[in-house]
Amino acid sequence: MSVFMDLNIISSNDKNRLKSIIETAAHLGYSTVAINYVVEPQQKKQEIPKPQSVSDIFDKFPIVQGKSSPIKVLNRLTIIASDASHFRPTNEYKSFDLVAVYPKTEKLFHAACMTFDVDIICIAVAEKQPFHFKRAPVNGAIDRGVFFETCYAAAIRDTTMRRYTIANAISLMEVCKGKNIIMSSGAERPLELRGPYDIANLGLVFSLSEGDAKAAVSTNCRAVLLHGETRATASGVVYTMKKPKTPQKQEEESPVSKKKSDTFGNI
């Protein structure tokens, strides 16, 4: 049985509202959710918040529909970056299980794909994508194990945003070919949540294949969590050992000048 996740539940100071959203997610069959703290450094006095302890929200976590285990709640930080100086990983970032960035310019999108130490790159849903996605940076992000996120709650709130959400998602899918995509809610209220199978069907509207659409709410989300764990522990290192060469191989790969001198010496 698939394990479904929603990695974007917008944080709220209203504890009861947040509690209600998480309870709804568990009822819909989501095994894991992430409370998303969104920070826009361009706005004055907006600092990195300290994530709320999930134990402060529930005394007892709700049981996931169709399973016997309680829902797992993570914390996520999303930086809205309109300048390179806005994304500066500090010790405060380490308080979060996941780190995401929403780049507002093409230059920052390229940097996010190629160099930023993040787990998720967000794409626009409330406005027209301000630049075209290019294959090189998108493939660079895929090679680094970074995932792209599109959210659907904005499409529920407003018909104009719905057009932007679909158009921007399709534009990305044309470049990434359905790879490294997650679909999240971005929900601010319980009524903005939809079940995982409904979201998988929405993926078909975004030009995802049936398999990629289901992965976008399940296995791809799991890969994001693993990427976050690797980033936090810096343990994702692959060691390689050079295989000793055989005498025959050494002879074949010896420098041309040496081969020539040996040949001339035999004459």
Secondary structure, 3 states (H helix, E strand, C coil): CCCEEEEEEECCCCHHHHHHHHHHHHHHCEEEEEEEEEECCCCCCCCCCCCCCHHHCCCCCCECCCCCCECEEEEEEEEEECCHHHCCCCHHHHHCCEEEEEECCHHHHHHHHHCCCCCEEECCCCCCCCCCCCHHHHHHHHHCCCEEEEECHHHHHCHHHHHHHHHHHHHHHHHHCCCCEEEECCECCHHHCCCHHHHHHHHHHCCCCHHHHHHCCCHHHHHHHHHHHHHHHCCCCCCCCCCCCCHHHHHHCCCHHHHHHHHHHCC
